[in-house]
Amino acid sequence: MTWWLRRRGAFGLLPGTLLAFVVGIGSTSGVSVVFPSFLGNFAMMTELSTFVAVIPGIALIACLERRMPPVERSAVRRVDARDIVLVSGFALLVSVVAAGMSFVGSDALLVAARNNLLFCGPALAAWPLLGHRAPLVPVFWLIQSMFLGGRSRDDPYPWVIVTEAADVTHAAVGAFAVFLAGILVFICLAPRTDR
């Protein structure tokens, strides 16, 4: 099990990602930027920490890309099941840490916790099909959510989720549903070790 954790980066890549995420959202929380709206009626204010929320999804894909299929097919234990537990557990850990930081910080940290799950779900769902290009899916979601604008000032379209405020219930439910759907697709499509 140690070789698997070392190979996936559980001792270096993932702790470094968690540290970068915490420092990133801690230093950018409460800072908002406004991007022009190309299709919507109103430009949307976006927390700068939203960009930092993409980092854990990218790290999870980098973790999964470190697989060694010939060696892992000969493993005694199911490596694919361990991968599922590792990536879903890390995504949840990052969101719990950000939500915990919100007790001493601003509501932007809750938005970062929600958006982390929102970005990890599509990245994990796309990985079996796109490989190392899977992080482009959440990045595209982030970009289109900012540039499509909103229905009115500070009122984004309901399906956007990314630019919603921290206290919007349907955004939190939607982000968690997208994360669960991403994990389910990942479970169904991820390469399995032969057992």
C-alpha positions in Angstrom: 0.0 0.0 0.0 2.9 2.3 0.6 4.1 2.0 -3.0 0.6 2.9 -4.2 0.4 6.0 -1.9 3.9 7.1 -2.9 3.2 6.6 -6.6 -0.1 8.6 -6.5 1.6 11.4 -4.7 -0.3 11.1 -1.4 2.9 12.1 0.5 3.9 15.0 -1.7 1.5 16.1 -4.4 -1.8 16.0 -2.4 -0.5 17.7 0.9 1.2 20.3 -1.3 -2.0 20.9 -3.1 -4.0 21.2 0.1 -1.4 23.7 1.4 -1.5 25.7 -1.8 -5.3 25.7 -1.7 -5.5 26.9 1.9 -2.9 29.7 1.3 -4.6 30.7 -2.0 -8.1 31.0 -0.7 -6.9 32.6 2.6 -5.1 35.3 0.7 -7.8 35.9 -2.0 -11.0 35.6 0.1 -13.1 38.7 0.0 -11.5 40.0 -3.2 -13.9 40.2 -6.1 -13.4 40.8 -9.8 -15.8 41.7 -12.5 -15.6 40.3 -16.0 -17.6 41.6 -19.0 -20.7 39.8 -19.9 -20.8 38.6 -23.5 -24.3 37.1 -23.6 -26.1 38.0 -20.4 -27.6 41.3 -19.4 -25.4 42.0 -16.4 -21.7 41.3 -15.6 -21.2 39.1 -12.5 -18.9 39.7 -9.6 -16.7 36.7 -9.0 -14.6 35.9 -6.0 -10.9 35.6 -6.8 -10.8 32.5 -4.6 -13.0 30.8 -7.3 -9.9 30.4 -9.5 -8.0 28.8 -6.6 -10.9 26.2 -6.3 -9.8 24.7 -9.6 -6.4 23.6 -8.2 -7.6 20.5 -6.2 -9.3 19.0 -9.3 -6.2 19.5 -11.4 -4.1 17.8 -8.7 -6.5 14.8 -8.6 -6.1 14.3 -12.3 -2.3 14.6 -11.9 -2.6 11.9 -9.2 -4.6 9.6 -11.4 -2.2 10.1 -14.3 0.6 8.6 -12.3 -0.9 5.2 -12.8 1.3 2.3 -13.9 -1.2 -0.1 -15.6 1.1 -3.1 -16.2 2.3 -3.1 -12.5 -1.1 -2.4 -11.1 -2.8 -5.3 -13.0 -0.5 -7.7 -11.2 -1.4 -6.2 -7.8 -3.0 -8.4 -5.2 -5.5 -5.7 -4.0 -7.8 -3.6 -6.2 -5.9 -0.5 -7.0 -8.9 1.1 -8.8 -11.0 0.9 -5.7 -8.3 2.6 -3.7 -8.0 5.3 -6.3 -11.7 6.0 -6.0 -11.4 6.3 -2.2 -8.3 8.5 -2.5 -9.7 11.1 -4.9 -13.1 11.3 -3.5 -11.7 11.5 0.1 -9.2 14.2 -0.9 -11.9 16.3 -2.6 -14.1 16.1 0.4 -11.2 16.9 2.8 -10.4 20.1 0.8 -14.0 21.3 1.0 -14.2 20.5 4.7 -11.0 22.5 5.4 -12.3 25.5 3.4 -15.6 25.3 5.2 -13.8 25.1 8.5 -11.8 28.2 7.6 -15.0 30.1 7.0 -15.6 30.2 10.7 -12.7 32.6 11.1 -12.9 34.1 7.6 -15.4 35.4 5.1 -18.3 33.7 3.3 -16.0 33.5 0.3 -14.4 30.4 1.9 -17.7 28.6 1.8 -18.0 29.5 -1.9 -14.5 28.1 -2.4 -15.5 24.9 -0.6 -18.7 24.5 -2.7 -16.9 25.3 -5.9 -14.1 22.8 -5.1 -16.7 20.0 -5.2 -18.3 21.5 -8.3 -14.9 21.5 -10.2 -13.7 18.1 -8.9 -16.9 16.2 -10.1 -16.6 17.1 -13.8 -12.8 16.6 -13.8 -13.1 13.1 -12.3 -16.0 12.2 -14.7 -14.0 13.4 -17.7 -10.7 11.7 -16.8 -11.5 8.2 -18.1 -12.4 9.8 -21.5 -10.0 12.7 -21.8 -7.0 11.6 -19.6 -4.7 14.5 -18.7 -6.9 17.0 -20.5 -9.8 16.4 -18.0 -9.2 19.6 -16.0 -10.2 21.6 -19.1 -13.9 20.7 -18.3 -14.1 22.5 -15.0 -12.0 25.4 -16.4 -14.5 25.7 -19.2 -17.4 25.7 -16.7 -15.6 28.4 -14.7 -15.0 30.6 -17.8 -18.5 30.3 -19.3 -20.1 31.0 -15.9 -18.3 34.3 -15.6 -18.7 35.5 -19.2 -22.4 34.5 -19.7 -23.4 37.1 -17.1 -26.6 37.0 -15.1 -30.3 37.7 -15.2 -29.9 40.9 -13.2 -27.3 42.5 -11.0 -25.9 39.9 -8.6 -28.3 37.3 -9.8 -26.6 34.6 -12.0 -28.5 32.0 -13.9 -29.4 29.1 -11.6 -27.4 26.5 -13.5 -24.2 28.5 -13.3 -23.6 27.8 -9.5 -20.0 29.2 -9.6 -20.8 32.8 -9.0 -23.7 32.2 -6.6 -23.4 33.6 -3.0 -22.5 31.3 -0.1 -26.0 31.2 1.3 -27.8 30.0 -1.9 -29.2 26.5 -1.1 -29.7 25.3 -4.7 -26.0 26.1 -5.5 -24.8 24.0 -2.6 -27.1 21.1 -3.5 -26.2 21.4 -7.2 -22.5 21.4 -6.5 -22.8 18.3 -4.3 -25.0 16.6 -6.9 -22.4 17.3 -9.7 -19.7 16.0 -7.4 -21.6 12.7 -6.7 -22.4 12.4 -10.4 -18.8 12.8 -11.3 -17.7 10.2 -8.8 -20.4 7.8 -10.1 -19.2 8.3 -13.7 -15.6 7.8 -12.5 -16.5 4.6 -10.8 -18.3 3.3 -13.9 -15.6 4.3 -16.5 -12.3 4.2 -14.7 -9.9 1.5 -15.8 -10.1 -1.4 -13.5 -7.4 -3.8 -12.3 -8.1 -7.4 -13.4 -9.8 -9.3 -10.5 
